[in-house]
Amino acid sequence: MIDWLVNKIFWWTPLRNALLAEATFYNSLTRIMNDPESMKTASAMWDEGDGWRGWAIEGGKYYFNDIPEHDMIDLMQSLDEMHGQKSL
């Protein structure tokens, strides 16, 4: 019964491609998270339609910019400025 279900799911090409892409994504995240050197610096950026937002981890500190920026370069500069500021 399980073999039949797996064959039916993987028979549909778009679903098979999506499942394999998701598995590859999670494998790469696991590899990064298990590598201490990779975990020293991380970042993510995305466009929500009204502007770019993002977060970064540098030197053990977490920086998050929820203010919509015009483009990705502005976001990167904003995160870099946050990193350069002294803590209170």
Backbone as CSV, one residue per row, in Angstrom:
resi,resn,N_x,N_y,N_z,CA_x,CA_y,CA_z,C_x,C_y,C_z
1,MET,0.819,-1.192,0.000,0.000,0.000,0.000,0.869,1.265,0.000
2,ILE,1.916,1.281,0.825,2.799,2.443,0.869,3.549,2.590,-0.449
3,ASP,3.991,1.469,-1.030,4.666,1.537,-2.324,3.761,2.173,-3.375
4,TRP,2.492,1.814,-3.369,1.536,2.366,-4.321,1.417,3.879,-4.129
5,LEU,1.304,4.315,-2.878,1.173,5.737,-2.573,2.413,6.519,-2.998
6,VAL,3.580,5.999,-2.674,4.829,6.666,-3.058,4.941,6.758,-4.579
7,ASN,4.614,5.684,-5.274,4.657,5.706,-6.745,3.689,6.729,-7.313
8,LYS,2.503,6.845,-6.743,1.524,7.833,-7.214,2.011,9.258,-6.958
9,ILE,2.570,9.505,-5.795,3.053,10.849,-5.474,4.222,11.229,-6.380
10,PHE,5.192,10.334,-6.539,6.365,10.648,-7.333,6.120,10.534,-8.833
11,TRP,4.974,10.023,-9.229,4.642,9.953,-10.649,4.338,11.343,-11.191
12,TRP,3.745,12.190,-10.362,3.398,13.544,-10.768,4.654,14.415,-10.707
13,THR,5.173,14.808,-11.851,6.467,15.481,-11.951,6.571,16.769,-11.123
14,PRO,5.599,17.695,-11.174,5.754,18.920,-10.369,5.843,18.633,-8.866
15,LEU,5.057,17.686,-8.383,5.109,17.351,-6.962,6.427,16.668,-6.611
16,ARG,6.895,15.782,-7.488,8.173,15.110,-7.250,9.308,16.132,-7.183
17,ASN,9.312,17.086,-8.123,10.353,18.120,-8.130,10.290,18.983,-6.880
18,ALA,9.070,19.330,-6.447,8.919,20.149,-5.246,9.396,19.402,-4.005
19,LEU,9.060,18.124,-3.880,9.488,17.329,-2.720,11.003,17.170,-2.680
20,LEU,11.599,16.899,-3.818,13.055,16.739,-3.858,13.771,18.066,-3.600
21,ALA,13.219,19.172,-4.086,13.816,20.489,-3.811,13.729,20.804,-2.325
22,GLU,12.608,20.471,-1.697,12.447,20.721,-0.258,13.434,19.877,0.550
23,ALA,13.608,18.620,0.164,14.551,17.745,0.864,15.980,18.263,0.709
24,THR,16.324,18.726,-0.484,17.654,19.281,-0.720,17.871,20.536,0.114
25,PHE,16.839,21.383,0.209,16.914,22.603,1.009,17.186,22.268,2.473
26,TYR,16.418,21.330,3.045,16.604,20.975,4.446,17.946,20.289,4.694
27,ASN,18.428,19.522,3.744,19.754,18.916,3.881,20.835,19.996,3.922
28,SER,20.706,21.023,3.080,21.715,22.090,3.084,21.651,22.894,4.378
29,LEU,20.436,23.146,4.903,20.323,23.831,6.191,20.953,23.026,7.313
30,THR,20.721,21.730,7.324,21.299,20.868,8.356,22.819,20.889,8.284
31,ARG,23.360,20.851,7.068,24.810,20.890,6.884,25.380,22.205,7.410
32,ILE,24.710,23.315,7.107,25.181,24.628,7.574,25.099,24.726,9.086
33,MET,23.995,24.278,9.668,23.804,24.399,11.111,24.755,23.518,11.905
34,ASN,25.241,22.437,11.311,26.180,21.562,11.992,27.637,22.011,11.844
35,ASP,27.879,23.047,11.055,29.222,23.561,10.839,29.397,24.841,11.657
36,PRO,30.185,24.820,12.734,30.338,26.009,13.582,30.865,27.233,12.832
37,GLU,31.725,27.024,11.861,32.278,28.143,11.097,31.179,28.824,10.271
38,SER,30.268,28.047,9.722,29.170,28.612,8.930,28.175,29.372,9.777
39,MET,28.052,29.006,11.044,27.059,29.640,11.909,27.523,30.981,12.477
40,LYS,28.767,31.375,12.218,29.248,32.671,12.713,28.590,33.829,11.966
41,THR,28.286,33.644,10.690,27.662,34.677,9.878,26.538,34.052,9.060
42,ALA,25.373,34.675,9.127,24.225,34.220,8.340,23.340,35.425,8.061
43,SER,22.571,35.360,6.980,21.655,36.451,6.680,20.556,35.960,5.755
44,ALA,19.458,36.695,5.741,18.352,36.430,4.826,17.727,37.762,4.460
45,MET,17.305,37.875,3.210,16.655,39.092,2.726,15.481,38.683,1.858
46,TRP,14.398,39.480,1.924,13.226,39.158,1.122,12.470,40.435,0.792
47,ASP,11.685,40.365,-0.288,10.859,41.486,-0.729,9.405,41.162,-0.408
48,GLU,8.771,42.007,0.395,7.374,41.792,0.758,6.429,42.646,-0.079
49,GLY,6.898,43.188,-1.178,6.060,43.992,-2.042,6.175,45.477,-1.757
50,ASP,6.248,45.858,-0.491,6.385,47.269,-0.143,7.834,47.650,0.116
51,GLY,8.737,46.693,0.057,10.153,46.961,0.270,10.890,45.731,0.770
52,TRP,12.205,45.854,0.810,13.068,44.751,1.229,13.260,44.770,2.740
53,ARG,13.218,43.598,3.335,13.481,43.421,4.761,14.522,42.309,4.903
54,GLY,15.114,42.195,6.099,16.093,41.135,6.281,16.639,41.067,7.689
55,TRP,17.445,40.045,7.908,18.124,39.853,9.183,19.530,39.347,8.903
56,ALA,20.378,39.491,9.897,21.761,39.007,9.787,22.268,38.628,11.170
57,ILE,23.148,37.647,11.203,23.861,37.272,12.417,25.338,37.465,12.115
58,GLU,25.961,38.330,12.883,27.389,38.579,12.706,28.031,38.683,14.067
59,GLY,29.068,37.921,14.269,29.801,37.976,15.526,28.957,37.634,16.736
60,GLY,27.999,36.750,16.560,27.160,36.327,17.678,26.024,37.290,18.003
61,LYS,25.843,38.347,17.199,24.751,39.295,17.414,23.752,39.203,16.275
62,TYR,22.473,39.388,16.624,21.364,39.283,15.681,20.885,40.678,15.314
63,TYR,20.810,40.976,14.022,20.343,42.263,13.530,19.129,42.029,12.639
64,PHE,18.033,42.744,12.891,16.803,42.591,12.121,16.328,43.955,11.651
65,ASN,16.037,44.083,10.368,15.537,45.336,9.819,14.131,45.101,9.294
66,ASP,13.130,45.633,10.005,11.734,45.474,9.608,11.220,46.707,8.871
67,ILE,12.084,47.693,8.660,11.695,48.901,7.925,11.890,48.609,6.438
68,PRO,10.837,48.768,5.629,10.974,48.463,4.194,12.018,49.363,3.529
69,GLU,12.959,48.751,2.865,13.992,49.485,2.129,13.668,49.440,0.640
70,HIS,14.097,50.469,-0.099,13.779,50.597,-1.520,14.343,49.429,-2.353
71,ASP,15.564,49.039,-2.076,16.163,47.922,-2.800,17.077,47.127,-1.868
72,MET,17.606,46.037,-2.381,18.407,45.138,-1.558,19.705,45.801,-1.088
73,ILE,20.287,46.650,-1.911,21.522,47.333,-1.522,21.278,48.227,-0.311
74,ASP,20.145,48.962,-0.322,19.817,49.801,0.838,19.661,48.957,2.093
75,LEU,19.039,47.788,1.951,18.878,46.887,3.099,20.233,46.432,3.626
76,MET,21.132,46.048,2.713,22.452,45.591,3.132,23.213,46.711,3.841
77,GLN,23.084,47.940,3.350,23.756,49.070,3.993,23.165,49.325,5.377
78,SER,21.842,49.195,5.500,21.186,49.399,6.794,21.653,48.366,7.816
79,LEU,21.725,47.098,7.411,22.199,46.049,8.311,23.665,46.273,8.681
80,ASP,24.451,46.742,7.707,25.864,47.023,7.980,26.005,48.178,8.977
81,GLU,25.161,49.191,8.851,25.188,50.308,9.803,24.817,49.837,11.209
82,MET,23.825,48.948,11.306,23.445,48.402,12.601,24.628,47.665,13.247
83,HIS,25.326,46.917,12.415,26.474,46.147,12.914,27.586,47.078,13.392
84,GLY,27.732,48.233,12.729,28.784,49.175,13.077,28.485,50.025,14.303
85,GLN,27.210,50.100,14.705,26.859,50.903,15.881,27.312,50.235,17.162
86,LYS,27.658,51.034,18.118,28.058,50.515,19.438,26.818,50.176,20.249
87,SER,26.881,49.102,21.012,25.777,48.727,21.903,25.679,49.710,23.051
88,LEU,24.467,49.925,23.525,24.273,50.849,24.642,24.677,50.221,25.937
